[in-house]
Amino acid sequence: MAQPTKIDYQKDGHFTRPASTFRDFISKEPNSQFPAEKGRYALYISPGCPWAHRTMIVRALKRLEDVIDLYILSASDNGWVFDGQNGSLPEDPVYGVTYLRELYLKVNPDFDGRITVPVLWDKKTGTIVNNESSEIIRMLYAEFDAFVPEQHREATKEKLGGGLYPAPLRKEIDELNDWVYNTVNNGVYKCGFAGKQESYDENVYPLFASLDRLEAILAGHGKPFLFGDHLTEADVRLYTTIARFDVAYHTVFQCNLKSIRHDYPRLHLWFRRLYWDEHSEPTGGAFYRTTAPWIKIYKQGYAQARVKVTKSQVPVIVPAGPAVLVEPLADDERL
């Protein structure tokens, strides 16, 4: 097997995230290159990765567990691996390989780019459809509705004023996603993987300015979700960052001007309502089931990643706290 590619994440002390490589689409149109079919596709993910976590949540929200397979890998110094740890499979169930890199090389033997999760894989043609999480989640909730109960279809939800990406809100959702991605989702990495003090300073203040802005949005309308009474993809995309904030980014990535639990009461309540959704019929426990089994290992993964990306000579040290990973909901805080 080829050796892992050395990706240059550091440019003059700034963390730079390389773009995703595979950008094809599954469509509900039967004559498309990748038509939506039950049992044809698989998601390769690692639960510690927030980008992969998005796809886990949407797959569960849409009740696609028996439509799209889920194959869990672990993170290792040699890349994403099937090792039987933390819910990972002992080997790839389709081809029997050990590393995700081997599947990338199966698609393109000369591939020398970045090996990332999530991967949306087509088992029928043996190729990668897409490895960009923001596009994968839209395929999952828009193209597979024929295979889910009617009450969970997007058309049904939109008639009731909901839907993950309803037409009247698309412009506003895209605008919020854009600044949240740049300053929050990726902003924490720009802080944690900064190679110079100037780069850290340049990104830590916009990160917390955006958290202040999100707090104000929730306080302003007094509704449960970012766009009011109904969950949208904007909530999903933000959730995976907030779920990791106090347990990993605040400590390991030095995003410590404030914490979610102590300084953002509306955002903290928003997060806990999603996290503690284990008995919620509308979500099917999608947030809890895709977070709770792995939240305790988030800080370990980020501590290892920070040493690797910043080329630190200091060994991996995992912070002890917080003592309570996610604070409970009071009865009067439940939806």
ChimeraX attribute file (.defattr): number of C-alpha atoms within 10 A of each C-alpha:
attribute: neighborCount
match mode: 1-to-1
recipient: residues
	/A:1	7
	/A:2	11
	/A:3	9
	/A:4	14
	/A:5	14
	/A:6	9
	/A:7	13
	/A:8	11
	/A:9	17
	/A:10	17
	/A:11	10
	/A:12	11
	/A:13	17
	/A:14	21
	/A:15	24
	/A:16	16
	/A:17	14
	/A:18	11
	/A:19	10
	/A:20	15
	/A:21	14
	/A:22	14
	/A:23	12
	/A:24	16
	/A:25	18
	/A:26	25
	/A:27	18
	/A:28	16
	/A:29	11
	/A:30	11
	/A:31	8
	/A:32	11
	/A:33	12
	/A:34	19
	/A:35	16
	/A:36	24
	/A:37	17
	/A:38	14
	/A:39	14
	/A:40	16
	/A:41	24
	/A:42	18
	/A:43	24
	/A:44	24
	/A:45	27
	/A:46	27
	/A:47	28
	/A:48	25
	/A:49	20
	/A:50	24
	/A:51	23
	/A:52	25
	/A:53	25
	/A:54	26
	/A:55	33
	/A:56	26
	/A:57	24
	/A:58	23
	/A:59	23
	/A:60	18
	/A:61	20
	/A:62	24
	/A:63	21
	/A:64	21
	/A:65	14
	/A:66	12
	/A:67	18
	/A:68	21
	/A:69	18
	/A:70	19
	/A:71	20
	/A:72	25
	/A:73	29
	/A:74	24
	/A:75	19
	/A:76	14
	/A:77	10
	/A:78	11
	/A:79	17
	/A:80	21
	/A:81	25
	/A:82	25
	/A:83	19
	/A:84	13
	/A:85	13
	/A:86	15
	/A:87	16
	/A:88	19
	/A:89	17
	/A:90	17
	/A:91	18
	/A:92	20
	/A:93	11
	/A:94	10
	/A:95	11
	/A:96	10
	/A:97	15
	/A:98	18
	/A:99	20
	/A:100	22
	/A:101	23
	/A:102	17
	/A:103	20
	/A:104	20
	/A:105	15
	/A:106	14
	/A:107	12
	/A:108	12
	/A:109	11
	/A:110	10
	/A:111	14
	/A:112	16
	/A:113	15
	/A:114	17
	/A:115	22
	/A:116	21
	/A:117	26
	/A:118	26
	/A:119	26
	/A:120	27
	/A:121	21
	/A:122	18
	/A:123	14
	/A:124	10
	/A:125	11
	/A:126	14
	/A:127	18
	/A:128	23
	/A:129	20
	/A:130	22
	/A:131	25
	/A:132	22
	/A:133	21
	/A:134	15
	/A:135	15
	/A:136	26
	/A:137	22
	/A:138	17
	/A:139	18
	/A:140	21
	/A:141	23
	/A:142	19
	/A:143	19
	/A:144	22
	/A:145	19
	/A:146	13
	/A:147	17
	/A:148	15
	/A:149	11
	/A:150	12
	/A:151	11
	/A:152	18
	/A:153	20
	/A:154	21
	/A:155	16
	/A:156	13
	/A:157	16
	/A:158	16
	/A:159	10
	/A:160	10
	/A:161	12
	/A:162	18
	/A:163	21
	/A:164	23
	/A:165	20
	/A:166	18
	/A:167	10
	/A:168	10
	/A:169	13
	/A:170	13
	/A:171	12
	/A:172	12
	/A:173	20
	/A:174	14
	/A:175	11
	/A:176	15
	/A:177	19
	/A:178	14
	/A:179	15
	/A:180	22
	/A:181	15
	/A:182	16
	/A:183	21
	/A:184	24
	/A:185	22
	/A:186	18
	/A:187	25
	/A:188	25
	/A:189	23
	/A:190	26
	/A:191	25
	/A:192	26
	/A:193	26
	/A:194	27
	/A:195	21
	/A:196	16
	/A:197	11
	/A:198	11
	/A:199	18
	/A:200	24
	/A:201	13
	/A:202	15
	/A:203	23
	/A:204	22
	/A:205	16
	/A:206	15
	/A:207	24
	/A:208	20
	/A:209	13
	/A:210	17
	/A:211	21
	/A:212	14
	/A:213	13
	/A:214	19
	/A:215	20
	/A:216	15
	/A:217	18
	/A:218	20
	/A:219	15
	/A:220	9
	/A:221	13
	/A:222	13
	/A:223	15
	/A:224	21
	/A:225	20
	/A:226	24
	/A:227	19
	/A:228	14
	/A:229	13
	/A:230	17
	/A:231	19
	/A:232	20
	/A:233	23
	/A:234	21
	/A:235	19
	/A:236	19
	/A:237	23
	/A:238	21
	/A:239	24
	/A:240	23
	/A:241	24
	/A:242	23
	/A:243	25
	/A:244	21
	/A:245	22
	/A:246	23
	/A:247	25
	/A:248	27
	/A:249	24
	/A:250	20
	/A:251	21
	/A:252	23
	/A:253	21
	/A:254	15
	/A:255	24
	/A:256	15
	/A:257	11
	/A:258	13
	/A:259	18
	/A:260	20
	/A:261	17
	/A:262	9
	/A:263	14
	/A:264	17
	/A:265	14
	/A:266	20
	/A:267	25
	/A:268	19
	/A:269	20
	/A:270	21
	/A:271	23
	/A:272	23
	/A:273	21
	/A:274	24
	/A:275	23
	/A:276	21
	/A:277	19
	/A:278	16
	/A:279	11
	/A:280	15
	/A:281	10
	/A:282	13
	/A:283	20
	/A:284	16
	/A:285	19
	/A:286	25
	/A:287	29
	/A:288	20
	/A:289	17
	/A:290	20
	/A:291	21
	/A:292	15
	/A:293	12
	/A:294	14
	/A:295	17
	/A:296	15
	/A:297	15
	/A:298	21
	/A:299	26
	/A:300	17
	/A:301	19
	/A:302	23
	/A:303	21
	/A:304	18
	/A:305	19
	/A:306	18
	/A:307	16
	/A:308	15
	/A:309	17
	/A:310	17
	/A:311	12
	/A:312	11
	/A:313	8
	/A:314	7
	/A:315	10
	/A:316	16
	/A:317	12
	/A:318	17
	/A:319	13
	/A:320	9
	/A:321	12
	/A:322	12
	/A:323	8
	/A:324	8
	/A:325	14
	/A:326	18
	/A:327	13
	/A:328	13
	/A:329	13
	/A:330	7
	/A:331	7
	/A:332	6
	/A:333	11
	/A:334	13
	/A:335	9
